[in-house]
Amino acid sequence: MKMYLVGGAVRNHLLGIPNGKDFDFAVEAESYDHMVHSLVAEQGLVVWQERPEYVTVRGHMVLPEGYFGGMLGLRHLTHHHEVEHTIDADFTLCRAEAMYHDNRHPSQVTPTDILTDLSRRDFTINAIAVAEDGTITDPYDGQGDIARKLLRTVGDPIQRFTEDPLRMFRAIRFAVKYR
């Protein structure tokens, strides 16, 4: 199993914006059940919400300082006089999607790798992944688009906006917020 920090936390870090509490991880695993089992048994995730229909689990986990290239901005909690670095986050299985039945949610998902997962994302600035060791995967030049203050979809804009029309509102929000 491999975990990657993705989405807003990576984008905000690259923009120099402090991260809040919105952390998302894409997880390469053979199945949703395998992902959840590995996160709980091997990573110590304390689960407070499971959404198997979206292959997502939400929970709390302790991570060593410096993981994911130091992009987490970890907060400190004291427990039994020891300082722990904690993260509250969503963990979603890396997936390929087929058809959006309600123009919002995919009708079918299958486990896949991080590159395929990034290919289904809305904008290049959100299609950047950071591995636990800090290695950045940026197949659509999202870092370059951040530097150029350019907002581009991953792939065909008509397809991206047809899959999920709310992406058009996100584009407006990003254009206003990050100009």
C-alpha positions in Angstrom: 0.0 0.0 0.0 1.2 3.5 -0.9 -0.2 6.8 0.3 0.0 10.2 -1.5 -1.0 13.6 -0.3 -3.2 15.2 -3.0 -5.5 18.1 -3.7 -5.9 21.3 -1.8 -3.1 20.7 0.7 -0.5 20.3 -2.0 -1.9 23.2 -4.1 -2.0 25.5 -1.1 1.5 24.6 0.0 2.9 25.3 -3.5 1.0 28.6 -3.4 2.5 29.5 -0.1 -0.9 29.4 1.7 -1.0 27.8 5.1 -2.9 24.5 5.2 -6.0 24.3 7.3 -7.6 21.0 8.2 -8.4 19.8 4.7 -6.1 16.8 4.0 -6.8 14.2 1.3 -4.8 11.2 0.6 -5.0 8.9 -2.5 -4.1 5.4 -1.5 -2.8 2.7 -3.9 -4.2 -0.6 -2.6 -5.7 -3.7 -4.2 -9.2 -3.0 -2.8 -11.1 -0.7 -0.5 -11.1 -3.4 2.2 -7.4 -3.8 1.9 -6.9 -0.1 2.1 -9.0 0.3 5.3 -7.4 -2.8 6.9 -3.8 -1.5 6.1 -4.6 2.0 7.3 -6.0 0.7 10.6 -3.6 -2.2 11.3 -0.4 -0.9 9.9 -0.7 2.9 10.1 -2.9 3.2 13.3 -5.7 5.1 11.6 -8.6 5.7 14.0 -11.7 5.7 11.7 -14.7 7.8 12.5 -16.5 7.6 9.1 -16.5 5.1 6.3 -18.0 5.8 2.9 -17.5 2.6 0.9 -19.7 3.8 -1.8 -17.1 6.5 -2.5 -14.1 4.2 -1.5 -13.3 6.7 1.2 -12.5 6.5 4.9 -12.1 9.5 7.2 -10.1 9.3 10.4 -7.2 10.4 12.6 -3.6 9.2 12.4 -0.2 9.8 13.9 2.5 10.6 11.4 6.2 11.3 11.8 7.3 14.9 11.2 8.6 15.6 7.7 6.4 13.0 6.0 5.0 14.1 2.6 7.7 16.7 2.1 6.7 18.6 5.2 3.5 19.7 3.5 1.2 18.7 6.3 1.9 21.5 8.8 1.3 19.0 11.5 -0.2 20.1 14.8 0.9 18.7 18.1 -1.2 16.9 20.7 0.1 15.9 24.1 -0.9 12.4 25.3 0.7 10.9 28.4 3.4 13.7 28.4 4.6 12.8 24.8 4.2 15.0 21.8 2.5 13.3 18.8 2.1 14.7 15.3 -1.5 14.0 14.2 -3.5 14.4 11.1 -7.2 14.2 10.4 -7.9 13.3 6.8 -9.8 11.5 4.1 -8.2 8.5 2.6 -9.6 7.5 -0.8 -8.6 4.5 -2.9 -6.8 5.4 -6.1 -9.4 4.8 -8.7 -10.5 4.9 -12.3 -14.1 6.0 -12.9 -16.8 5.1 -15.4 -19.7 7.3 -16.3 -21.2 9.8 -13.9 -24.8 8.6 -13.3 -26.0 11.8 -11.6 -23.5 14.3 -13.0 -21.7 14.2 -9.7 -20.8 10.7 -8.7 -19.2 7.9 -10.8 -21.3 4.9 -11.5 -18.4 2.5 -11.2 -14.9 2.7 -9.7 -12.0 0.3 -10.0 -8.7 0.3 -8.0 -5.8 1.7 -9.9 -2.4 3.6 -9.6 -1.7 7.2 -8.7 -1.2 8.3 -12.3 -4.6 7.0 -13.4 -6.1 8.6 -10.3 -4.6 11.9 -11.1 -5.9 11.7 -14.7 -9.6 11.9 -13.4 -9.1 15.1 -11.4 -10.6 18.4 -12.3 -7.7 20.9 -12.7 -4.0 20.5 -13.2 -3.3 22.4 -9.9 -5.2 19.7 -8.1 -3.6 16.8 -10.0 -0.3 16.8 -8.1 0.6 14.0 -5.6 3.3 13.9 -2.9 4.5 10.5 -1.7 5.5 9.8 1.9 9.1 10.5 1.1 8.3 13.9 -0.4 8.6 12.8 -4.1 6.2 14.9 -6.2 4.2 13.4 -9.1 2.9 16.1 -11.4 2.0 14.6 -14.8 0.0 17.6 -16.0 2.4 20.4 -15.0 0.2 21.7 -12.2 3.3 23.4 -10.6 3.9 25.3 -13.8 0.3 26.4 -14.0 0.5 27.6 -10.4 3.6 29.6 -11.3 1.8 31.0 -14.4 -1.4 31.6 -12.4 -3.2 29.5 -15.1 -6.2 27.3 -14.4 -6.5 24.4 -16.8 -8.6 21.2 -16.7 -7.0 17.8 -16.8 -7.9 16.7 -20.3 -10.9 17.8 -22.2 -12.8 20.7 -20.4 -16.2 19.7 -21.8 -15.7 16.1 -20.5 -14.5 17.4 -17.1 -17.5 19.8 -16.7 -20.0 17.3 -18.0 -18.9 14.7 -15.5 -19.4 17.1 -12.7 -21.0 20.6 -13.4 -19.9 21.8 -10.0 -16.4 22.0 -11.4 -17.4 25.1 -13.3 -18.2 26.9 -9.9 -14.9 25.6 -8.5 -13.1 27.2 -11.5 -14.7 30.5 -10.8 -13.8 30.2 -7.1 -10.2 29.3 -7.9 -9.9 32.2 -10.5 -11.1 34.7 -7.9 -9.3 33.3 -4.8 -5.9 32.5 -6.4 -5.5 35.3 -9.0 
